[in-house]
Amino acid sequence: MTTTLHPLVTEARRLADGLLAPCAQRVDQDGVPASHLDAVRRGGLLGVSAPEEFGGAAAPDSVAREIAEILAGACCSTWFVQTQHHTPVRLLAGAAPGLAARERFLRPLATGELLAGIAYAHVRASPRVPVRARVDRDGVRFDGTVPWYTGWGLNDVMLLAGVTEADEVVFAFADAREQPGLRPSPPLRLAALTAARTVSLELDGLRVPAENVVRRTPRAEFARVDVPRSTNASPAVFGVARAALDLLGDTPDERGAAESLRAGLDEVRARAYALADHPVAHEHVEERLALRTRAYDLMRAATTAAVVAGGGRATSLDSPAQRLAREAMFLLVQGQTAPVRRAHLAALSDAGR
């Protein structure tokens, strides 16, 4: 793996080695503590992609990706909570200067004064509308169900989206707390990343003021931008895969497996990131999907190798191998869209022939 010479990458490695990885087994069972996110904030990692004039680092995407790999490999649950934060930061950074929500939220998000979550994956459920938005002079009313919301009890604000009767997607900031019109479910018990504090949200007339609205865009335009972006391989996949390979020992068979899988990861990573940096997001979609699927295959092989090498002890909840295998299962569906699902199932079907 190439190493980006950037102080935030150095900080991410220090945080991973000194705090996140040593505590990962406990966090997996007990939940992500607020102190972990405080450490991420103090390290400046919440503002990695934010503009400098708002207190961020304005680091290139290559730096953000490497930080994501490091954090995910050390503690995937902590990575998953904090990764939600970067979407609203990027959205606000690209918004028009003078937008009320940009002026109000971008600096506290870039500096980590506020931690944000996201509640908009349900917009991809077209033609269904899990959350309806109704816009009036005073703001937006949201009604419906957000099936998944991560970081409940840890986040300060959420970027919430709903779809209007005119098939327009409305993005707005809301406080991430129980309030009139917003009721969370009990924490969801999941096979992996239960620690990330995921709930569902029932919205019944939640009111958000007009000055908190970030963007209004036709649903078709949202899909046009969102679908190609989702075809890129996630840095977390490479991070979890490498953490699993680090568990392999120094016997000839384990060393041989590790070397072969590392070489494959290096190749796929280089090609996937080159396409992620391509200036036209909707080009080379088939190649992007193929590389994403290949990255999944290598992650699954790496975590399986760690379990096999660990033998019976790898099934213990104290074993990092089983945790990484469960995290890999989670990453198979994290950020999944219909094209990603079809490509992955097609590849699995071909593998069975």
Residue pairs with C-beta under 8 A, 6 or more apart in sequence:
1 69
1 238
1 242
1 265
1 266
1 269
3 9
3 66
4 62
4 63
4 66
6 59
6 63
6 66
8 43
8 44
8 45
8 48
8 57
8 59
8 63
8 67
9 63
9 66
9 67
9 70
11 43
11 44
11 45
12 43
12 45
12 66
12 67
12 70
12 71
13 70
14 43
15 39
15 40
15 43
15 45
15 71
15 74
16 70
16 71
16 73
16 74
16 75
17 74
19 36
19 39
20 36
20 71
20 74
20 75
20 78
21 73
21 74
21 75
21 243
23 36
23 75
24 74
24 75
24 76
24 77
24 320
24 323
25 317
25 318
25 320
25 323
27 33
27 36
27 75
27 77
27 78
27 195
28 77
28 195
28 317
28 323
29 195
29 317
30 195
31 77
31 194
31 195
31 197
32 75
32 77
32 78
32 81
32 154
32 195
32 196
32 197
34 154
36 75
36 78
37 78
37 81
37 82
37 115
37 154
40 46
40 71
40 78
40 82
40 112
41 112
41 115
42 112
44 57
44 112
45 67
45 71
45 82
46 82
46 85
46 86
46 89
46 109
46 110
46 111
46 112
46 115
47 54
47 55
47 56
47 57
47 89
47 109
47 110
47 111
47 112
48 56
48 57
48 59
48 63
48 64
48 67
48 86
49 56
49 57
49 58
49 59
49 61
49 64
49 86
49 89
49 90
49 93
50 56
50 57
50 58
50 89
50 93
50 106
50 109
50 110
51 58
51 93
51 106
51 110
52 58
54 93
54 106
54 107
54 110
54 111
55 107
55 110
55 111
56 89
56 93
56 110
56 111
57 63
61 276
61 277
62 273
62 277
64 86
65 235
65 273
65 276
66 235
68 79
68 83
68 234
68 235
68 236
68 239
69 235
69 236
69 238
69 239
69 242
70 239
71 78
71 79
71 82
71 239
72 79
72 80
72 235
72 236
72 239
72 240
72 327
73 239
73 240
73 242
73 243
74 239
74 243
76 192
76 193
76 236
76 239
76 240
76 324
76 327
76 330
76 331
77 193
77 195
77 196
79 236
79 239
80 150
80 193
80 196
80 236
80 334
81 117
81 150
81 151
81 154
81 155
81 196
81 197
82 115
83 236
84 116
84 117
84 118
84 150
84 151
84 155
85 109
85 115
85 116
85 117
85 155
87 116
87 118
87 159
88 105
88 109
88 116
88 118
88 157
88 159
88 173
88 214
89 106
89 109
89 110
89 116
91 159
91 171
91 214
91 215
92 99
92 101
92 102
92 105
92 106
92 109
92 214
93 106
95 101
95 102
95 214
95 215
96 102
99 214
100 210
100 211
100 212
101 172
101 173
101 211
101 212
101 213
101 214
102 214
104 211
104 212
105 114
105 116
105 157
105 173
107 113
108 114
109 116
114 156
114 157
115 151
115 154
115 155
115 156
115 157
116 155
116 156
116 157
116 158
116 159
116 173
116 176
117 149
117 150
117 151
117 152
117 154
117 155
117 157
117 158
117 159
117 176
118 150
118 158
118 159
119 146
119 149
119 158
119 159
119 160
119 161
119 201
120 159
120 160
120 161
120 169
120 171
121 147
121 148
121 335
122 130
122 131
122 144
122 145
122 146
122 147
122 148
122 161
123 131
123 161
123 162
123 163
123 169
123 219
123 222
124 223
124 226
124 337
124 338
126 219
126 223
129 144
129 162
129 163
130 144
130 145
130 146
130 147
131 142
131 143
131 144
131 145
131 146
131 160
131 161
131 162
131 163
131 203
132 142
132 143
132 144
132 162
132 163
132 164
132 165
133 140
133 141
133 142
133 161
133 162
133 163
133 164
133 168
133 169
133 170
134 140
134 141
134 143
134 164
134 165
135 164
135 170
135 216
137 210
138 207
138 209
138 210
139 172
139 207
139 208
139 209
139 210
139 211
139 212
139 213
140 162
140 170
140 172
140 207
140 208
140 210
140 213
141 181
141 205
141 206
141 207
141 208
142 160
142 162
142 174
142 181
142 203
142 205
142 206
142 208
143 162
143 203
143 204
143 205
143 206
144 162
144 203
145 200
145 201
145 202
145 203
146 160
146 200
146 201
146 203
147 200
148 188
148 198
148 200
149 158
149 184
149 198
149 199
149 200
149 201
150 196
150 197
150 198
151 176
151 196
151 197
152 176
152 184
152 187
152 197
152 198
152 199
153 197
154 197
155 176
156 175
156 176
157 173
157 174
157 175
157 176
158 173
158 174
158 175
158 176
159 171
159 172
159 173
159 214
160 171
160 172
160 173
160 174
160 206
160 208
161 169
161 170
161 171
161 172
162 169
162 170
162 203
163 169
163 170
163 219
164 170
167 218
167 219
167 220
168 216
168 217
168 218
168 219
169 215
169 216
169 217
169 218
169 219
169 222
170 213
170 215
170 216
171 213
171 214
171 215
171 216
172 208
172 212
172 213
172 214
173 208
173 212
173 214
174 182
174 206
174 208
174 212
178 184
179 206
180 205
180 206
180 207
181 203
181 204
181 205
181 206
181 207
182 201
182 202
182 203
182 204
182 206
183 201
183 202
183 204
184 199
184 200
184 201
184 202
185 199
185 200
185 201
185 202
186 199
187 194
187 197
187 198
187 199
188 194
188 198
188 199
188 200
190 198
190 330
191 326
191 329
191 330
192 326
192 327
192 329
192 330
193 326
193 327
193 330
224 282
225 281
226 337
227 337
227 339
228 281
228 282
228 285
228 288
229 281
230 335
230 336
230 337
230 339
230 340
231 285
231 288
231 289
231 292
231 337
231 339
231 340
231 343
232 272
232 275
232 276
232 288
232 292
233 268
233 269
233 272
233 276
233 288
233 291
233 292
233 295
234 292
234 295
234 331
234 334
234 335
236 331
236 334
237 295
237 296
237 299
237 328
237 331
238 265
238 269
238 295
238 299
240 299
240 302
240 303
240 324
240 327
240 328
240 331
241 261
241 265
241 295
241 298
241 299
241 302
241 303
241 328
242 262
242 265
242 302
243 320
243 324
244 299
244 302
244 303
244 305
244 306
244 321
244 324
244 325
244 328
245 258
245 261
245 262
245 265
245 302
245 305
245 306
247 306
247 309
247 310
247 320
247 321
247 324
248 254
248 255
248 257
248 258
248 305
248 306
248 309
249 255
249 309
254 305
254 309
257 305
257 309
258 305
261 298
261 301
261 302
261 305
264 294
264 298
265 295
265 298
265 302
268 291
268 294
268 295
268 298
269 295
271 291
272 288
272 291
272 292
272 295
275 284
275 287
275 288
275 291
278 284
285 339
289 339
289 340
289 343
290 343
290 347
292 340
292 343
292 344
293 343
293 344
293 347
296 331
296 332
296 344
297 347
299 328
299 331
300 328
300 332
302 328
303 321
303 324
303 325
303 327
303 328
304 325
306 314
306 320
306 321
306 324
306 325
307 314
307 315
307 321
307 322
307 325
308 314
309 321
310 319
310 321
313 319
314 321
314 322
315 322
316 322
332 344
